[in-house]
Amino acid sequence: METTNNTLVLEFVLKGFTGGPKVDIIIFTIIMCTFLVILVSNTVIIFVICTNKSLHLPMYIFLVSLSLAETLSNIFVIPKILDIIIAKQLTISRALCFTQSFFYFLLTGSCFLFLGIMSLDRYVAVCHPLRYATIMRKELCVQLVIGSMMMICFSLLYPTVMMSTLPFCGQVLDHLFCDGGALMYAICVDTTFLKVYGIITSGILLTVPLILTTLSYILIVSTVIKIPSKSGRYKTFSTCISHLTMVSVVFGSAIFIEVRPPTYRSVEANKVVSLGTTMLAPLVNPFIYTLRNKNVIDVMKAALRRNRIHTRPRMR
């Protein structure tokens, strides 16, 4: 019986939102506009950093990795959500569903580790400035980025492969995309082990970077308060404000999902919270780092000046 059920489910049905046509249009417009802002703003940041050698520094390597991971995680889920809302294309193939789930959690999970690594980068920059270039070499930064993604990849392989072989009782997933929780809810057999595995891996993924960030900033603050001048303390700590803001947004959103009150745990509320947390970090990330980063602003201003000079009509 289990084998029969398993072979019958070749595609899933995502229910999406349950509002009427007018509500769907409003939701579609909001998500579409936000998605476009995410794509454009993050692409600009990635392009500016990659095309300017003056920004080829460890902090910007991590920033590009973070922006790229956040943008790709949205690309994997938002177009399908928009398709569900406006075109009512509710079905998604079994293979594409598991692919979407795997890469979404791979990319979002990598963002947590990237932020943890970035806190280590800020610690070395503030507490060991003379050794910064020696410790945070470009090769090490690339290895940390790749290693983080490989770690998440291996942790996701087992539950993804396991779930793909289990029998499903039905095709309907009451969610906006192929969320792991929604998939496990539709499985016919006992999934206690997979749930425990997910709780443990999620806990490690959340707590390890958070502990690393906390310890790093304790050491950073202890170093900053020893600087004699007030302006020196502000200037030193200001290099960490953008990262600290992003940590608050990303980890704050993740913690809210886990500890939110029961009134926010309905099916529709889960969809709104999942969508909000998915789009919030990549939406604010470019503005947080751009508006507070003098080097990036200077490079963008220089590029705009060069563009105006090249496009200015020549007088004959």
N, C-alpha and C positions, 0 to 999 in steps of 0.2 A: 504493500500500500504506500509506503514511504517513497519507494522508487518511482511509482506511478505519479504521485503528486509532484515529485521533484522534476520529472521530465515534462509535465504539462505546463509548468510555469516557465514560459520562454520569454515573457515580457511582464513588466510591472505597470501599474496604473498609479500615477501620482495625483492626489486629489487637489492639491493647491489650496487656494483660498475659497471660502464658501460664500463670498459676497455676490451681489448682483452685477449686472453689466456696468452701471455707473461707478460702483466701487472698484470694479476691475480696471476701468479706464484710469481712475485716479491712482490706484496702486501701480499700474503699469507705467504711468508717466513719472511717478516719483522714483521707481526702481530704475527705469531707463535713464533718466537724467543723472541720477547718482552714479550709475554704472559708467556712463560716458565721462563724467568728471574723474572717476577712479582711473579709467583707461588713459585719458589724456594727461592728467597730472602726474601719474606714476611713470608714464612713458617719457615725459619731459625730464623728470628727475633722472631716470636711468640713462637717457641719451646724453644729458649734460655731463653727468659723471663719467660715462664711458668715453666721451669724446674730448675730455680735457685732462691732460696729463697731470696738471696741478692738483687734481682731485683723486689721483690714483693712490690713495692712502688707505690704511687698514679700516678706519672708521667708515669710509665711503664704499669700500668693498662689501662690508656688512650691510650698509644701507641699500645698496643695489640689490643684494641677495634678498633682503627683507621686502623691498618694494616689488621685486619680481615674483617672489613666492605669494605675496598677498594678492597681486594682480591676477596671477594664473589661477589661484584658488577661486576667485570670482568668475573668471572665464569658464571654469569647469561647471559652474552651477547656475549663474545668473541668466545666460541665454536660454537655457531650458526652462527656467522659472518664467521668463517673459513669454516664451512659447506657450506655456501652460495657461497663463493669464489671458493673453489676447487671442491666440489661435486655438485654444482648447485642445492642444496636442498633448494629451495626458499620458500616453504610453511611452515607455522607454524599454529598450531591449534588456534582457538579463545581463548580457556581457557589458553593455554600456553602463548599466546601473552600478555594477560592481567596480567598473573602471572609474566612474565618477566618484564613488565613495572612497576608493583607495587614494586617488590623487588629491582629492579635497582634504582628507585627513593628513596625508603626507605633507602637503604644502602648509596647511594651518599649523600642524605640529612642528614643522621646521621653524616657523616664525617664533615660537616660544624659545627654542634653543638659540636662534639667532640673537634674540634680545638678551638672553643670558650671556652669550659670548660678547656682545657689545658692552655689557656691564663690566666684564673682565678687561676689555679694551680701554674703557674709561678709567678703570682702576690703575692700570699700568701707566696711562697718560698723565694722571694726576699725581700718583704716589711714586712713580719711577720715571719721570720725564726724560732723564739722561739716558736711560736704557730702553726707552720706548721703541726706537727704530731697530734695536738689536733683538728685542723680544718679539714684537709684533711684526715679523717679516711677512711680506706678501705671500710667500709660499705657505707659511703657517696659517694665514687667514683663509686661503683657498682650501687648505686641508681641513680646517675647522668647519667651513661651510659644507664641503662635500661629506665629511664625516658625520655631521649632524643629520643630513638628509638620508644617508645610508642607515644610520641608527633608527630613524623613524620608519624607513622603508622595511627593514627587517622585522621591526616590532609589529608592523601592519600585515605582513605577508601571511602569517599563520591564521589570524582571525578571518582575513578576507578569503583565503583559499578554503578554510573550514566552512564558512557560511555559504560559499558558492556550491558546496557539495551537499548541503542539507536540504531536506524537503520543505517546501512552503505550502501553507494551508490555503493561501489565496494570493491574488495578484495585487490587491490594493494596498498602497503605502500612504497613510494619511500624513503626508509631509510634502514639502516643496521640492525636495531633491532626495537622492538615495542616501539618507542618513543611516548610520550603523544601527542606531536604536530602533528606527522604524523597520529596518530589515529583520533584526532579531525578533521583534514583536510578531512578525508574520511567519516565523519559522514554526513548524509543527512540533518538533522534538524539544526536549529540555535544553535550554541554552545557559544554564547557570554558570558553567565553567567559562563560557565566552564572556558572560557579563562580569564575572570576577576578574578575568584577564583584562577586560577593558577598563575596569575601575582601577586596577593596579597600575597598568601602563599609563593611563590618563593621570593618575596621581603622581607618578614619577615624572611624567612630562611637565606637569604643572609646578610641582614643588622644587625639583632640582634647579631649574633656571631661576625660580623665585628666591630660593635660598642663596644661590650664587650672587644674584643681584643685591639682595639684602646685605650680605657680608661685604660685597664690593663697596657699597655706598656707606656702610659703617666705617670702613677704612678710609674712604674718600673724605667723608666729613671730618674724621679725626685728623686728617692731613690738612684740610682746608682751614680748620679753626686755628691751626698753628701759624698760618700766614699772618704776619704782623699788620699789614695795611688792609683796610676795609675794601678798597677798590681791587686789591690783589685777590682777596677771598672771593669777591663777586665774579671777577674775570675768570678765575680758575673753575669755580663751580658752574658758571654759565655754560661751559662746554658740555655739561652733563644734563642740563635741563631738558633738552629735546628728547634725549633717550629716556629720561625719567618719566616724561609725559607719556611717551609711547608705552612704556612698561605699565603705567597706571591704566591706560586705555585697554590694552590687550589682556593683561592679567585681571584687571577689574571686570571686564566683560566675561571672562572665563569663570571667575569666582561667582559672579552674579548668576550664571547659568546653573551652577551647582547648589547655591544656597538661597536662591530666590524663594519667596513665600509660596504656599500652596495655591493661592489665588492666581498666581502667574504660571501655573503648571497645566493649564488646559491645553487641548490639542492646538487650538488656534493661537493661543499665547505662545506655545512652543515654536510655532512657525514664525511668528513675528520676532521673537527673541533670537532665533537661529539666523533669520535674515538680517536683523539689525547688527548682531555681533559679527556676521560674515562681512558686511560692507563697511562697518564703522572704522576699523583700523586702517584699511587701505584708503579710505576717504580722507582721514585726517593726517595720515603719515606724511604725504608730500608737503602739506602746509606747515606742519609742526617743524619739520627739518628745514624747509626752505625759508620760512619767515624768521627762524631763529639762527640760521647759519649764514654768517657773513660771507664765507668763502663761496658758497653756492650762489648767493645773491650777486656777488661781484662778478662771477663767471657769466651768469645769465644777463646781467646788465651789459657786460662787454660784448656778448654775442648779439644783443639787440642793437647796440651802437654800430657794430660792424654791419649788421643787416641793413640799418638805415643808410649807412654810407654807400653800400653797394646798390641799394635800390633808389637812391636819390638821383633824379634826372640831371645829366651833365649839361652845363650851359655852353652853348656854341659861341 
